[in-house]
């Protein structure tokens, strides 16, 4: 079941191609989260880059306008983006004469950037926005040839609700049903095939929208339960060396595969999650992003619809967080233990034990 939704600020963006010289002198550096939040418009998950800045999520207006079937045009002289109807602007204006004010905007089709925290150069409030002829009072951001504006203001102008599901990190604009497909959709789209290699004897769930990111392996336990394992199949170099610094200022160098192994253990402790984010930054956030995928819900719906699972739930999920990383067999000695000891050593003096047990020390 989806968690309670809350209203958040969102932003939209339209691609501009003629602003660079005019705005170059007003660049500011701001810290943002890239692609932390996904966007769903009227039950359609938008393939777009998102920017989270000071609690507001900004997204491409071309993608939103395309989904909402609205035209979007930019007036160079007025430095104004017009979404939908034009309002009082004269059709005799030379710029307006060449606009297409009927055809919905095309999607941007921009490559999706990796999720990360970054400091970027932007221009603030250099471009105005009008929706159906009415000016928006919200802030705008010009970044990398694209103008972004608060989606909350756009949504209110169009009479659309804006909600946020914190568990899945999905922002919903307009009407929506549920994060997980309905039983009928699961039956028509999902299927399973035998796994091979190290997972021989398991089944692989296919036909879901997350296949580019994860493989969902499962075994049924009669009709009373199941075991679930998830493999992160996004491309990465397990042997890449990462430099990180503990709270005592000691610089360490470890392989990505060993650090991921530690993430699996330490992510179970909510007190450690902030430390992992502050210490490892983008590496931890990227590893964590697949945890938002509702794999267990997809699998359970499929098993019930296909008659492989009874109504009473008694599943067995291999944790932490029902996500594992399948990797080639390692040598007996791993640097993961050394990383754990370094983290424990860094934190044991900073956190008081709870009931005599230090919450940062694992067996």
Sine and cosine of phi, psi and omega as CSV:
sin_phi,cos_phi,sin_psi,cos_psi,sin_omega,cos_omega
0.00,0.00,0.67,-0.74,-0.05,-1.00
-0.94,0.33,0.59,-0.81,0.01,-1.00
-0.95,0.32,0.24,-0.97,0.02,-1.00
-0.85,0.53,0.69,-0.72,-0.05,-1.00
-1.00,-0.04,0.51,-0.86,0.06,-1.00
-0.74,-0.67,0.49,-0.87,0.02,-1.00
-0.95,0.30,0.70,-0.72,0.11,-0.99
-0.75,-0.66,0.26,-0.97,0.08,-1.00
-0.99,0.12,0.72,-0.69,0.04,-1.00
-0.82,-0.57,0.26,-0.97,0.05,-1.00
-0.73,-0.68,0.37,-0.93,0.07,-1.00
-0.79,-0.61,0.26,-0.97,-0.07,-1.00
-0.58,-0.82,0.52,-0.85,0.11,-0.99
-0.81,-0.59,0.66,-0.75,-0.05,-1.00
-0.95,0.30,0.81,-0.58,0.07,-1.00
-0.88,-0.48,0.54,-0.84,-0.08,-1.00
-0.83,-0.56,0.03,1.00,-0.11,-0.99
-0.80,-0.59,0.31,0.95,-0.11,-0.99
-0.99,-0.14,-0.25,0.97,-0.21,-0.98
-0.79,0.62,-0.79,0.62,-0.08,-1.00
-0.92,0.39,-0.62,0.78,-0.06,-1.00
-0.93,0.38,-0.46,0.89,-0.13,-0.99
-0.96,-0.29,-0.09,1.00,-0.15,-0.99
-0.85,0.52,-0.55,0.84,-0.09,-1.00
-0.98,0.21,-0.21,0.98,-0.08,-1.00
-0.95,-0.30,0.35,0.94,-0.04,-1.00
-0.90,0.44,0.65,-0.76,0.11,-0.99
-0.80,-0.60,0.51,-0.86,0.06,-1.00
-0.99,-0.10,0.79,-0.61,0.02,-1.00
-0.73,-0.68,0.52,-0.85,0.03,-1.00
-1.00,-0.06,0.77,-0.64,-0.09,-1.00
-0.69,-0.73,0.29,-0.96,0.19,-0.98
-0.96,-0.28,0.85,-0.52,-0.01,-1.00
-1.00,-0.10,0.79,-0.61,0.10,-1.00
0.85,0.52,0.53,0.85,0.12,-0.99
-0.96,0.27,-0.55,0.84,-0.07,-1.00
-0.92,-0.40,0.68,-0.73,0.10,-1.00
-0.99,-0.15,0.43,-0.90,-0.10,-0.99
-0.88,-0.48,0.75,-0.66,0.05,-1.00
-0.85,-0.53,0.88,-0.48,0.01,-1.00
-0.92,-0.40,0.89,-0.45,0.00,-1.00
0.76,0.65,0.74,0.67,0.05,-1.00
0.94,0.34,0.33,0.94,0.09,-1.00
-0.88,-0.48,0.86,-0.51,0.04,-1.00
-0.97,0.23,0.87,-0.48,-0.10,-0.99
-1.00,0.10,0.75,-0.66,0.10,-0.99
-1.00,0.06,1.00,-0.05,-0.08,-1.00
-0.48,-0.88,0.43,-0.90,0.12,-0.99
-0.98,0.19,0.65,-0.76,0.03,-1.00
-0.86,-0.52,0.50,-0.87,0.01,-1.00
-0.80,-0.60,0.82,-0.57,0.08,-1.00
-0.97,-0.23,0.89,-0.45,-0.04,-1.00
-0.71,-0.70,0.89,-0.46,0.03,-1.00
0.78,0.63,0.73,0.69,0.09,-1.00
0.99,0.13,0.02,1.00,0.00,-1.00
-0.91,-0.42,0.72,-0.70,0.04,-1.00
-0.99,-0.17,0.78,-0.62,-0.01,-1.00
-0.93,-0.38,0.65,-0.76,-0.01,-1.00
-0.66,-0.75,0.24,-0.97,-0.08,-1.00
-0.94,0.34,0.84,-0.54,0.02,-1.00
-0.92,0.39,-0.45,0.89,0.03,-1.00
-0.89,0.46,-0.66,0.75,-0.01,-1.00
-0.95,0.32,-0.66,0.76,0.01,-1.00
-0.93,0.37,-0.72,0.69,0.01,-1.00
-0.88,0.48,-0.62,0.79,0.04,-1.00
-0.88,0.48,-0.70,0.71,0.00,-1.00
-0.92,0.38,-0.62,0.78,-0.01,-1.00
-0.99,0.11,-0.02,1.00,0.01,-1.00
0.87,0.49,0.72,0.69,0.03,-1.00
-0.89,-0.46,0.61,-0.79,0.12,-0.99
-0.97,0.24,0.40,-0.92,0.05,-1.00
-0.61,-0.79,0.79,-0.62,-0.04,-1.00
-0.69,-0.73,0.48,-0.87,-0.01,-1.00
-0.90,-0.43,0.78,-0.63,0.03,-1.00
-0.99,-0.14,0.94,-0.35,-0.11,-0.99
-0.89,0.45,-0.73,0.69,-0.08,-1.00
-0.91,0.41,-0.69,0.72,-0.02,-1.00
-1.00,0.09,-0.13,0.99,-0.08,-1.00
0.76,0.65,0.79,0.61,-0.07,-1.00
-0.73,-0.68,0.70,-0.71,0.12,-0.99
-1.00,-0.09,0.79,-0.61,0.03,-1.00
-0.95,-0.30,0.87,-0.49,0.02,-1.00
-0.94,-0.34,0.80,-0.60,-0.01,-1.00
0.98,0.22,-0.67,-0.74,-0.02,-1.00
-0.93,0.37,0.46,-0.89,-0.11,-0.99
-1.00,0.08,-0.44,0.90,-0.03,-1.00
0.99,0.17,-0.72,-0.69,-0.15,-0.99
-1.00,0.07,-0.11,0.99,-0.03,-1.00
-0.88,0.47,0.65,-0.76,-0.11,-0.99
-0.97,0.25,0.70,-0.71,0.08,-1.00
-0.94,0.33,-0.23,0.97,0.03,-1.00
-0.99,0.17,-0.19,0.98,0.03,-1.00
-0.86,0.51,0.76,-0.66,-0.03,-1.00
-0.82,0.57,-0.60,0.80,0.01,-1.00
-0.95,0.33,-0.66,0.75,-0.06,-1.00
-0.92,0.38,-0.53,0.85,-0.04,-1.00
-0.84,0.55,-0.53,0.85,-0.07,-1.00
-1.00,-0.09,0.03,1.00,0.00,-1.00
-0.97,0.26,0.49,-0.87,0.21,-0.98
-0.99,-0.16,0.97,-0.25,-0.10,-0.99
-0.98,-0.17,0.21,0.98,-0.03,-1.00
-0.88,-0.47,-0.73,0.68,-0.09,-1.00
-0.94,0.33,0.75,-0.66,0.06,-1.00
-0.86,0.51,0.50,-0.87,0.03,-1.00
-0.87,0.49,0.55,-0.83,0.06,-1.00
-0.99,0.13,0.51,-0.86,0.07,-1.00
-0.90,0.44,0.46,-0.89,-0.06,-1.00
-0.94,0.33,-0.57,0.82,-0.05,-1.00
0.84,0.54,0.46,0.89,0.04,-1.00
-0.95,0.32,0.56,-0.83,0.10,-1.00
-0.86,0.51,0.64,-0.77,-0.01,-1.00
-0.99,0.13,0.84,-0.54,-0.02,-1.00
-0.98,0.21,0.40,-0.92,0.07,-1.00
-0.90,0.43,0.48,-0.87,0.07,-1.00
-0.95,0.33,0.77,-0.64,-0.02,-1.00
-0.22,-0.97,0.29,-0.96,0.18,-0.98
-1.00,-0.08,0.74,-0.68,-0.10,-1.00
-0.53,-0.85,0.37,-0.93,0.14,-0.99
-0.95,-0.30,0.86,-0.51,-0.11,-0.99
-0.83,-0.55,0.35,-0.94,0.05,-1.00
-1.00,-0.07,0.81,-0.58,-0.05,-1.00
-0.69,-0.73,0.28,-0.96,0.21,-0.98
-0.92,-0.40,0.75,-0.66,-0.04,-1.00
-0.97,-0.23,0.72,-0.69,0.13,-0.99
0.83,0.56,0.63,0.78,0.07,-1.00
-1.00,-0.09,-0.27,0.96,-0.05,-1.00
-0.81,-0.59,0.68,-0.73,0.04,-1.00
-0.99,-0.11,0.33,-0.94,0.00,-1.00
-0.72,-0.69,0.69,-0.73,0.12,-0.99
-0.81,-0.58,0.70,-0.71,0.04,-1.00
-0.90,-0.44,0.87,-0.49,-0.08,-1.00
0.78,0.63,0.63,0.78,0.08,-1.00
1.00,0.06,-0.11,0.99,-0.03,-1.00
-0.98,-0.22,0.77,-0.64,-0.03,-1.00
-0.95,0.32,0.62,-0.78,0.07,-1.00
-0.99,-0.10,0.64,-0.77,0.02,-1.00
-1.00,-0.02,0.00,1.00,-0.06,-1.00
-0.96,0.29,0.38,-0.92,0.05,-1.00
-0.92,0.38,0.41,-0.91,0.12,-0.99
-0.80,-0.60,0.45,-0.89,0.04,-1.00
-0.78,-0.62,0.75,-0.67,0.09,-1.00
-0.95,-0.30,0.88,-0.47,-0.05,-1.00
-0.62,-0.78,0.80,-0.60,0.13,-0.99
0.79,0.61,0.69,0.72,0.05,-1.00
0.99,0.13,0.16,0.99,-0.06,-1.00
-0.75,-0.67,0.67,-0.74,0.06,-1.00
-0.98,-0.18,0.75,-0.66,-0.04,-1.00
-0.91,-0.43,0.60,-0.80,0.00,-1.00
-0.60,-0.80,0.45,-0.89,-0.05,-1.00
-0.84,0.54,0.85,-0.53,0.01,-1.00
-0.95,0.32,-0.42,0.91,0.04,-1.00
-0.86,0.51,-0.68,0.73,0.02,-1.00
-0.92,0.40,-0.66,0.75,0.02,-1.00
-0.89,0.45,-0.71,0.70,-0.03,-1.00
-0.88,0.47,-0.68,0.74,0.02,-1.00
-0.89,0.45,-0.62,0.79,0.02,-1.00
-0.90,0.44,-0.54,0.84,-0.02,-1.00
-1.00,-0.09,-0.03,1.00,-0.01,-1.00
0.96,0.30,0.48,0.88,-0.04,-1.00
-0.97,-0.24,0.69,-0.73,0.08,-1.00
-0.97,0.26,0.47,-0.88,0.05,-1.00
-0.78,-0.63,0.84,-0.54,-0.03,-1.00
-0.71,-0.71,0.32,-0.95,-0.05,-1.00
-0.72,-0.70,0.80,-0.61,0.08,-1.00
-0.99,-0.12,0.96,-0.30,-0.12,-0.99
-0.92,0.38,-0.53,0.85,-0.03,-1.00
-0.91,0.42,-0.65,0.76,-0.06,-1.00
-0.99,-0.17,-0.08,1.00,-0.05,-1.00
0.83,0.55,0.67,0.75,0.04,-1.00
-0.90,-0.44,0.77,-0.63,0.11,-0.99
-0.99,-0.12,0.75,-0.66,-0.04,-1.00
-0.95,-0.30,0.77,-0.64,0.07,-1.00
-0.88,-0.47,0.78,-0.63,-0.01,-1.00
0.99,0.16,-0.53,-0.85,-0.07,-1.00
-1.00,0.04,0.58,-0.81,0.08,-1.00
-0.44,-0.90,0.38,-0.92,-0.03,-1.00
-0.98,-0.21,-0.92,0.39,-0.05,-1.00
-0.34,-0.94,0.35,-0.94,0.02,-1.00
-0.94,0.35,-0.64,0.77,-0.06,-1.00
-1.00,-0.06,0.65,-0.76,0.01,-1.00
-0.84,0.55,0.45,-0.90,0.04,-1.00
-0.94,0.35,0.22,-0.98,-0.01,-1.00
-0.87,0.50,-0.63,0.78,0.01,-1.00
-0.90,0.43,-0.64,0.77,0.01,-1.00
-0.92,0.38,-0.64,0.77,0.02,-1.00
-0.88,0.47,-0.69,0.73,-0.04,-1.00
-0.90,0.45,-0.61,0.79,-0.09,-1.00
-0.99,0.13,-0.39,0.92,-0.13,-0.99
-0.93,-0.37,-0.59,0.81,-0.12,-0.99
-1.00,0.02,0.55,-0.83,0.08,-1.00
-0.41,-0.91,0.15,-0.99,0.01,-1.00
-0.76,-0.65,0.46,-0.89,0.03,-1.00
-0.72,-0.70,0.41,-0.91,0.03,-1.00
-0.91,0.42,0.64,-0.77,0.08,-1.00
-0.99,0.13,0.30,-0.95,0.04,-1.00
-0.77,-0.64,-0.11,-0.99,0.01,-1.00
0.89,0.46,-0.68,-0.73,-0.03,-1.00
-0.91,0.40,-0.33,0.94,-0.02,-1.00
-0.98,-0.19,0.30,0.95,0.04,-1.00
-0.84,0.54,0.69,-0.72,-0.08,-1.00
0.98,-0.20,-0.23,0.97,0.08,-1.00
-0.98,-0.21,0.18,-0.98,0.12,-0.99
-0.93,-0.37,0.45,-0.89,0.05,-1.00
-0.92,-0.40,0.81,-0.59,0.05,-1.00
-0.98,0.21,0.79,-0.61,-0.05,-1.00
-0.85,-0.53,0.24,-0.97,0.10,-1.00
1.00,0.02,0.10,1.00,0.02,-1.00
-0.99,-0.12,0.23,-0.97,-0.13,-0.99
-0.98,0.19,-0.08,1.00,-0.07,-1.00
-0.96,-0.28,0.28,0.96,-0.09,-1.00
-0.89,0.45,-0.42,0.91,0.03,-1.00
-0.96,0.29,-0.28,0.96,-0.06,-1.00
-0.95,-0.32,-0.60,0.80,-0.09,-1.00
-0.63,-0.78,0.39,-0.92,0.26,-0.97
-0.93,-0.36,0.73,-0.68,0.00,-1.00
-0.97,-0.26,0.95,-0.32,0.04,-1.00
-0.99,-0.15,0.58,-0.81,0.04,-1.00
-0.46,-0.89,0.40,-0.92,0.17,-0.99
-0.73,-0.69,0.72,-0.70,0.05,-1.00
-1.00,0.06,0.53,-0.85,0.06,-1.00
-0.93,-0.36,1.00,0.06,-0.17,-0.99
0.87,0.49,-0.72,-0.70,0.12,-0.99
-0.90,-0.43,0.34,0.94,-0.08,-1.00
-0.96,-0.28,-0.25,0.97,-0.04,-1.00
-0.10,-0.99,-0.13,-0.99,-0.02,-1.00
-0.37,-0.93,0.35,-0.94,0.17,-0.99
-0.95,-0.32,0.63,-0.78,-0.08,-1.00
-0.77,-0.64,0.74,-0.67,0.15,-0.99
-0.74,-0.67,0.59,-0.80,-0.03,-1.00
-0.83,-0.56,0.77,-0.64,0.03,-1.00
-0.95,-0.31,0.80,-0.60,0.09,-1.00
-0.98,0.22,0.92,-0.38,-0.08,-1.00
-0.97,-0.26,0.17,0.99,0.08,-1.00
-0.91,0.40,0.57,-0.82,-0.06,-1.00
-0.94,0.34,0.75,-0.67,0.11,-0.99
-0.32,-0.95,0.34,-0.94,0.00,-1.00
-0.99,-0.14,0.96,-0.27,-0.04,-1.00
-0.90,0.44,-0.35,0.94,-0.04,-1.00
-0.99,-0.10,0.05,1.00,0.04,-1.00
-0.89,0.46,0.70,-0.72,-0.02,-1.00
-1.00,-0.01,0.80,-0.60,-0.01,-1.00
-0.94,-0.33,0.75,-0.66,0.10,-1.00
-1.00,-0.09,0.77,-0.64,0.03,-1.00
-0.60,-0.80,0.38,-0.93,-0.07,-1.00
-0.84,-0.55,0.79,-0.62,0.02,-1.00
-0.99,0.15,0.02,-1.00,-0.09,-1.00
-0.93,0.35,-0.23,0.97,0.05,-1.00
-1.00,-0.06,0.06,1.00,0.05,-1.00
1.00,0.08,0.15,0.99,0.00,-1.00
-0.99,0.13,0.82,-0.57,0.00,-1.00
-1.00,0.04,0.77,-0.63,-0.02,-1.00
-0.83,-0.56,0.39,-0.92,0.04,-1.00
-0.76,-0.65,0.86,-0.51,-0.05,-1.00
-0.63,-0.78,0.38,-0.92,0.04,-1.00
-0.95,0.30,0.51,-0.86,0.03,-1.00
-0.84,0.54,-0.67,0.74,-0.04,-1.00
-0.87,0.49,-0.63,0.78,0.01,-1.00
-0.94,0.33,-0.63,0.78,0.02,-1.00
-0.92,0.40,-0.64,0.77,0.06,-1.00
-0.87,0.50,-0.62,0.78,0.02,-1.00
-0.88,0.48,-0.63,0.78,0.03,-1.00
-0.94,0.35,-0.63,0.78,0.04,-1.00
-0.82,0.57,-0.66,0.75,-0.03,-1.00
-0.86,0.51,-0.67,0.75,-0.02,-1.00
-0.97,0.26,-0.75,0.66,-0.16,-0.99
-0.98,0.19,-0.35,0.94,0.02,-1.00
-0.92,0.40,-0.31,0.95,0.04,-1.00
-0.92,0.38,-0.39,0.92,-0.05,-1.00
-0.99,-0.13,0.92,-0.38,-0.04,-1.00
-0.87,0.49,-0.44,0.90,0.01,-1.00
-0.94,0.34,-0.38,0.93,-0.05,-1.00
-1.00,-0.06,-0.26,0.97,-0.10,-1.00
-0.89,0.45,-0.65,0.76,0.03,-1.00
-0.90,0.44,-0.63,0.78,0.02,-1.00
-0.89,0.46,-0.69,0.72,0.01,-1.00
-0.89,0.46,-0.66,0.75,0.01,-1.00
-0.91,0.41,-0.71,0.71,-0.03,-1.00
-0.92,0.38,-0.55,0.83,-0.08,-1.00
-0.99,0.10,-0.70,0.72,-0.12,-0.99
-0.96,-0.28,-0.18,0.98,0.13,-0.99
0.81,0.58,-0.84,-0.54,-0.09,-1.00
-0.86,0.52,-0.58,0.82,-0.02,-1.00
-0.87,0.49,-0.70,0.71,0.01,-1.00
-0.94,0.34,-0.69,0.73,-0.02,-1.00
-0.89,0.45,-0.63,0.78,0.03,-1.00
-0.91,0.41,-0.69,0.73,0.05,-1.00
-0.89,0.46,-0.61,0.79,-0.10,-1.00
-0.96,0.26,-0.39,0.92,-0.16,-0.99
-0.87,0.49,-0.54,0.84,-0.01,-1.00
-0.95,0.32,-0.24,0.97,0.02,-1.00
-0.93,0.36,-0.28,0.96,0.03,-1.00
-0.99,0.15,-0.18,0.98,-0.03,-1.00
-0.97,0.23,0.82,-0.57,-0.07,-1.00
-0.98,0.19,0.87,0.49,-0.08,-1.00
-0.88,0.47,-0.67,0.75,-0.04,-1.00
-0.91,0.42,-0.59,0.81,0.02,-1.00
-0.93,0.36,-0.67,0.74,0.05,-1.00
-0.87,0.50,-0.73,0.68,-0.04,-1.00
-0.90,0.43,-0.71,0.71,-0.06,-1.00
-0.90,0.43,-0.66,0.76,0.05,-1.00
-0.89,0.46,-0.66,0.75,0.01,-1.00
-0.90,0.44,-0.71,0.71,-0.03,-1.00
-0.90,0.44,-0.64,0.77,0.02,-1.00
-0.93,0.37,-0.69,0.73,-0.03,-1.00
-0.91,0.41,-0.58,0.82,-0.03,-1.00
-1.00,0.04,0.05,1.00,0.05,-1.00
0.98,0.20,0.24,0.97,-0.02,-1.00
-1.00,-0.02,-0.07,1.00,-0.03,-1.00
-0.61,-0.79,0.73,-0.69,0.05,-1.00
-0.96,0.29,0.15,-0.99,-0.04,-1.00
-0.90,0.44,-0.64,0.77,-0.02,-1.00
-0.95,0.31,0.81,-0.59,-0.05,-1.00
-1.00,0.05,0.79,-0.62,0.08,-1.00
-0.51,-0.86,0.85,0.53,-0.11,-0.99
-1.00,0.08,0.38,-0.93,0.10,-0.99
-0.88,-0.48,0.90,-0.43,-0.02,-1.00
-0.93,-0.37,0.79,-0.61,0.04,-1.00
-0.98,0.18,0.85,-0.52,-0.09,-1.00
-0.94,-0.33,0.12,-0.99,0.35,0.94
-0.99,0.13,0.58,-0.81,0.08,-1.00
0.81,0.58,0.43,0.90,0.03,-1.00
0.81,0.58,0.49,0.87,-0.01,-1.00
-0.72,-0.70,0.77,-0.64,0.09,-1.00
-0.78,-0.63,0.31,-0.95,0.09,-1.00
-0.91,-0.41,0.93,-0.38,0.04,-1.00
-0.98,0.21,0.85,-0.53,-0.05,-1.00
-0.69,-0.72,0.33,-0.94,0.10,-1.00
-0.84,0.54,0.47,-0.88,-0.01,-1.00
-0.86,0.52,0.74,-0.67,-0.06,-1.00
-1.00,-0.08,0.23,-0.97,0.14,-0.99
-0.92,0.40,0.43,-0.90,-0.04,-1.00
-0.81,0.59,-0.60,0.80,-0.03,-1.00
-1.00,-0.02,0.78,-0.62,-0.02,-1.00
-0.81,-0.58,0.52,-0.85,0.06,-1.00
-0.97,0.25,-0.16,0.99,-0.03,-1.00
-0.86,0.51,-0.65,0.76,0.02,-1.00
-0.89,0.45,-0.62,0.79,0.02,-1.00
-0.91,0.41,-0.60,0.80,0.03,-1.00
-0.91,0.41,-0.68,0.74,0.03,-1.00
-0.86,0.51,-0.72,0.69,-0.02,-1.00
-0.88,0.47,-0.63,0.77,0.00,-1.00
-0.91,0.41,-0.68,0.73,0.03,-1.00
-0.91,0.42,-0.71,0.71,0.01,-1.00
-0.87,0.49,-0.68,0.73,0.00,-1.00
-0.90,0.44,-0.57,0.82,-0.02,-1.00
-0.94,0.34,-0.55,0.83,-0.16,-0.99
-0.98,-0.21,-0.32,0.95,-0.11,-0.99
-0.88,0.47,-0.50,0.86,-0.01,-1.00
-1.00,0.06,-0.20,0.98,-0.07,-1.00
-0.99,-0.16,-0.42,0.91,-0.07,-1.00
-0.93,-0.37,0.82,-0.57,0.02,-1.00
-0.95,0.32,0.65,-0.76,0.01,-1.00
-0.87,0.50,0.54,-0.84,0.07,-1.00
-0.98,-0.21,0.88,-0.47,-0.03,-1.00
0.79,0.61,0.62,0.79,0.06,-1.00
0.99,0.10,-0.05,1.00,-0.02,-1.00
-0.88,-0.47,0.84,-0.54,0.03,-1.00
-0.94,0.33,0.86,-0.51,-0.08,-1.00
-0.94,0.33,-0.16,0.99,-0.03,-1.00
-0.99,-0.14,-0.03,1.00,-0.03,-1.00
-0.97,-0.26,0.82,-0.57,0.00,-1.00
-0.93,-0.36,0.52,-0.85,0.07,-1.00
-0.95,0.32,0.00,0.00,0.00,0.00
